[in-house]
Amino acid sequence: MLVHPQFDPVAIRIGSFGIHWYGITYLVAFGLFVWLAAIRTGREPYASAGWARRDAEDLLFWGVLGVIIGGRLGYVLFYKPGYYAQNVLEVFAVWKGGMSFHGGLLGAIAAMALFGRSRSRPFLQVADLVAPCVPIGLAAGRIGNFINGELWGRAADPAMPWAMVFPQSGTNIARHPSPLYQFALEGMLLFVLLWWFASRPRPLGAVSGAFMVGYGVLRFVAEFFREPDSFLGLLALNMSMGQWLCLPMVAFGAWLWWSSARRTS
């Protein structure tokens, strides 16, 4: 049985100023996104449509805004609507934590729609460009979660070689290192599959649909090993909030994939 290494969350200290590992993983995610998106803008059908590296950089700006605003609002509305209804000003206290991936996804979708409209580009073309570049950034974020010792997993068999005690949980229970599971599944595995899938010409919307289905399914599986939020616990059918939010995501992605194939048949 392992024990979480208890990393110092501050990677670099300069006097009273500190740079946190979590911030570094975000910078890595942003850098990887621009690099990968720039590669895709040089490939068809984007090259002939006039896409350039500058578009990838602009997309990052729009996307970051969408993820931050959507992620915060998603957490407020999906996870603690009652609390924030009574403490409205704390909605803006992002430094206290509280972000939702699914809310961030909705914010990113809105940002891509606005970007596409400003550049007179079809929304699905923008989404198909972005989708394969996202999982590697999610993988970087999960490394940040693990370094911080947060989002720990459910109880595991202590005899399991990689079972781990997370002292931050306040217990000595052996747990699944769920951030590493999510790093491997919705991060690296999804990146490899999507990058391969998107390397060949696909109908408009197919890559976006594949991302929605792939992330939704892999996140749904990972949630079986992740400790549910203490203030929510497990909901109906013993599923977590994360799993419930994955269901419409998978359904919409499957519809998008199906409709893209239908348009070319």
C-alpha positions as CSV (number, residue, x, y, z in Angstrom):
1,M,0.0,0.0,0.0
2,L,1.4,3.4,-1.0
3,V,1.1,6.8,0.6
4,H,0.6,9.9,-1.4
5,P,4.0,11.7,-1.6
6,Q,2.6,15.0,-0.2
7,F,4.2,17.2,-2.8
8,D,4.7,20.8,-2.0
9,P,2.0,22.5,-4.1
10,V,4.3,25.4,-4.7
11,A,6.9,24.6,-7.4
12,I,8.9,27.8,-7.3
13,R,9.2,30.3,-4.5
14,I,10.6,33.8,-5.0
15,G,10.3,35.6,-1.7
16,S,6.7,35.7,-0.7
17,F,5.6,34.9,-4.3
18,G,5.0,31.3,-5.3
19,I,4.2,29.5,-8.5
20,H,2.0,26.5,-8.0
21,W,2.4,23.2,-9.8
22,Y,-1.3,23.4,-10.7
23,G,-0.7,26.7,-12.5
24,I,2.2,25.1,-14.3
25,T,0.1,22.2,-15.5
26,Y,-2.4,24.7,-16.9
27,L,0.4,26.5,-18.7
28,V,1.5,23.2,-20.1
29,A,-2.0,22.4,-21.2
30,F,-2.4,25.8,-23.0
31,G,1.0,25.4,-24.7
32,L,0.2,21.9,-25.9
33,F,-3.2,23.1,-27.2
34,V,-1.7,25.8,-29.3
35,W,1.0,23.4,-30.6
36,L,-1.4,20.7,-31.6
37,A,-4.0,23.1,-33.0
38,A,-1.3,24.7,-35.1
39,I,-0.4,21.3,-36.5
40,R,-4.1,20.7,-37.4
41,T,-4.5,24.1,-39.1
42,G,-1.7,23.0,-41.5
43,R,-3.7,19.9,-42.5
44,E,-6.8,19.4,-44.6
45,P,-9.5,20.6,-44.7
46,Y,-8.2,23.5,-42.6
47,A,-5.2,24.5,-44.7
48,S,-7.3,25.0,-47.8
49,A,-9.9,26.9,-45.8
50,G,-7.4,29.5,-44.8
51,W,-6.7,28.5,-41.2
52,A,-3.4,29.7,-39.7
53,R,-1.4,29.4,-36.4
54,R,-2.8,32.8,-35.3
55,D,-6.3,31.2,-35.3
56,A,-5.1,28.5,-32.9
57,E,-3.7,31.2,-30.6
58,D,-6.9,33.2,-30.8
59,L,-9.0,30.1,-30.1
60,L,-7.0,29.5,-26.9
61,F,-7.9,33.0,-25.7
62,W,-11.6,32.4,-26.4
63,G,-11.5,28.9,-25.0
64,V,-9.8,29.9,-21.7
65,L,-12.5,32.5,-21.1
66,G,-15.2,30.0,-21.9
67,V,-13.8,27.3,-19.7
68,I,-13.3,29.6,-16.7
69,I,-16.7,31.2,-16.8
70,G,-18.5,28.0,-17.8
71,G,-16.6,25.8,-15.3
72,R,-17.5,28.1,-12.4
73,L,-21.1,28.6,-13.4
74,G,-21.4,24.8,-13.9
75,Y,-20.1,24.1,-10.4
76,V,-22.5,26.7,-8.9
77,L,-25.5,25.3,-10.8
78,F,-24.8,21.6,-10.9
79,Y,-23.2,21.0,-7.6
80,K,-24.2,23.7,-5.0
81,P,-27.1,25.7,-6.3
82,G,-28.7,26.0,-2.8
83,Y,-25.5,27.2,-1.2
84,Y,-24.7,29.9,-3.8
85,A,-28.3,31.1,-3.9
86,Q,-27.8,32.1,-0.3
87,N,-24.2,33.3,-0.8
88,V,-24.4,35.0,-4.2
89,L,-21.2,37.0,-3.8
90,E,-19.2,33.8,-3.3
91,V,-20.0,32.8,-6.9
92,F,-17.1,35.1,-7.8
93,A,-14.7,33.7,-5.2
94,V,-13.0,31.4,-7.7
95,W,-9.8,31.3,-5.5
96,K,-11.7,29.2,-3.1
97,G,-12.0,26.4,-5.7
98,G,-15.0,24.8,-7.4
99,M,-15.0,24.2,-11.1
100,S,-17.0,21.7,-13.2
101,F,-15.6,20.1,-16.3
102,H,-19.1,19.8,-17.8
103,G,-19.8,23.4,-17.2
104,G,-16.4,24.3,-18.7
105,L,-17.3,22.2,-21.7
106,L,-20.5,24.2,-22.2
107,G,-18.5,27.4,-21.8
108,A,-16.0,26.2,-24.4
109,I,-18.8,25.4,-26.8
110,A,-20.2,28.9,-26.4
111,A,-16.7,30.3,-26.9
112,M,-16.2,28.3,-30.1
113,A,-19.6,29.4,-31.4
114,L,-18.7,33.0,-30.8
115,F,-15.2,32.6,-32.4
116,G,-16.7,30.9,-35.4
117,R,-19.3,33.6,-35.9
118,S,-16.6,36.3,-35.6
119,R,-14.5,34.6,-38.3
120,S,-17.5,33.4,-40.5
121,R,-16.5,29.8,-39.9
122,P,-18.9,26.9,-39.3
123,F,-19.2,26.0,-35.7
124,L,-18.6,22.3,-36.3
125,Q,-15.5,23.0,-38.3
126,V,-14.1,24.9,-35.3
127,A,-15.2,22.1,-32.9
128,D,-13.6,19.4,-35.1
129,L,-10.3,21.4,-35.1
130,V,-10.3,21.8,-31.3
131,A,-11.6,18.4,-30.1
132,P,-8.4,16.2,-30.6
133,C,-6.3,18.9,-28.9
134,V,-8.2,18.9,-25.7
135,P,-7.5,15.5,-24.0
136,I,-3.8,16.1,-23.6
137,G,-4.6,19.3,-21.7
138,L,-7.0,17.4,-19.5
139,A,-4.2,14.9,-18.8
140,A,-1.9,17.8,-17.6
141,G,-4.7,19.0,-15.3
142,R,-5.1,15.5,-13.7
143,I,-1.4,15.5,-12.9
144,G,-2.0,18.8,-11.1
145,N,-4.9,17.2,-9.2
146,F,-2.6,14.3,-8.2
147,I,0.2,16.6,-7.1
148,N,-2.3,18.5,-4.9
149,G,-3.6,15.2,-3.5
150,E,-7.1,16.1,-4.4
151,L,-10.0,14.3,-6.0
152,W,-8.9,11.1,-4.4
153,G,-10.5,7.8,-5.1
154,R,-12.9,5.4,-3.4
155,A,-11.7,2.8,-0.9
156,A,-9.6,0.1,-2.5
157,D,-8.3,-3.3,-1.5
158,P,-5.1,-2.5,0.5
159,A,-3.5,-5.5,-1.2
160,M,-3.7,-3.8,-4.5
161,P,-0.1,-2.8,-5.4
162,W,-1.1,0.8,-6.4
163,A,-3.6,1.4,-3.6
164,M,-2.8,4.7,-2.0
165,V,-3.5,6.5,1.3
166,F,-4.3,10.2,0.7
167,P,-3.7,12.0,4.0
168,Q,-5.6,15.0,2.7
169,S,-8.8,12.8,3.0
170,G,-8.4,12.8,6.8
171,T,-8.3,9.0,6.8
172,N,-5.8,6.1,6.5
173,I,-8.0,4.3,4.1
174,A,-6.3,2.8,1.0
175,R,-7.8,4.4,-2.1
176,H,-7.8,4.3,-5.8
177,P,-5.4,7.0,-7.2
178,S,-8.3,8.2,-9.4
179,P,-6.5,11.3,-10.8
180,L,-4.0,9.0,-12.4
181,Y,-6.8,6.8,-13.7
182,Q,-8.4,9.9,-15.3
183,F,-5.0,11.0,-16.6
184,A,-4.7,7.6,-18.4
185,L,-8.3,7.3,-19.6
186,E,-9.8,10.7,-20.5
187,G,-6.4,12.2,-21.0
188,M,-3.8,10.0,-22.8
189,L,-6.0,7.2,-24.1
190,L,-8.6,9.6,-25.5
191,F,-5.9,11.8,-27.0
192,V,-4.3,8.8,-28.9
193,L,-7.7,7.6,-30.2
194,L,-9.0,11.0,-31.2
195,W,-5.7,12.1,-32.8
196,W,-5.7,8.9,-34.9
197,F,-9.4,9.3,-35.8
198,A,-8.9,12.9,-36.8
199,S,-5.8,12.1,-38.9
200,R,-8.0,11.1,-41.8
201,P,-10.7,13.1,-43.5
202,R,-14.0,12.8,-41.6
203,P,-17.5,14.2,-42.1
204,L,-18.1,17.5,-40.5
205,G,-19.0,16.9,-36.8
206,A,-17.7,13.4,-36.6
207,V,-14.6,14.3,-34.7
208,S,-16.6,16.4,-32.2
209,G,-19.1,13.6,-31.8
210,A,-16.2,11.1,-31.2
211,F,-14.8,13.4,-28.5
212,M,-18.2,13.8,-26.7
213,V,-18.8,10.0,-26.7
214,G,-15.2,9.1,-25.9
215,Y,-14.9,11.5,-23.0
216,G,-18.3,10.8,-21.6
217,V,-17.8,7.0,-21.6
218,L,-14.3,7.2,-20.1
219,R,-15.2,9.7,-17.5
220,F,-18.3,7.6,-16.6
221,V,-16.0,4.6,-16.0
222,A,-13.5,6.6,-14.0
223,E,-16.2,7.9,-11.7
224,F,-16.7,4.4,-10.4
225,F,-13.2,4.7,-8.7
226,R,-13.5,8.4,-7.7
227,E,-14.9,9.4,-4.3
228,P,-18.1,11.3,-4.9
229,D,-18.4,14.9,-3.6
230,S,-19.0,14.7,0.2
231,F,-21.8,17.2,0.0
232,L,-23.6,15.2,-2.7
233,G,-22.7,11.6,-2.3
234,L,-24.2,9.1,-4.8
235,L,-27.4,10.1,-6.4
236,A,-30.2,8.0,-8.0
237,L,-29.1,4.5,-9.2
238,N,-26.0,4.9,-7.1
239,M,-24.4,7.2,-9.7
240,S,-22.4,10.3,-9.0
241,M,-23.2,13.7,-10.4
242,G,-20.3,13.3,-12.8
243,Q,-21.8,10.2,-14.2
244,W,-25.3,11.7,-14.6
245,L,-23.7,14.7,-16.4
246,C,-21.9,12.3,-18.8
247,L,-25.1,10.7,-20.0
248,P,-26.5,13.7,-22.0
249,M,-22.9,14.3,-23.2
250,V,-22.7,10.7,-24.7
251,A,-26.2,11.0,-26.1
252,F,-25.5,14.3,-27.9
253,G,-22.1,13.0,-29.1
254,A,-23.7,9.8,-30.5
255,W,-26.4,11.9,-32.3
256,L,-23.7,14.3,-33.7
257,W,-21.6,11.3,-34.9
258,W,-24.7,9.7,-36.5
259,S,-25.9,12.8,-38.2
260,S,-22.5,13.5,-39.6
261,A,-22.3,10.1,-41.1
262,R,-25.9,10.5,-42.5
263,R,-25.0,13.7,-44.3
264,T,-22.3,11.9,-46.3
265,S,-24.4,8.7,-47.1
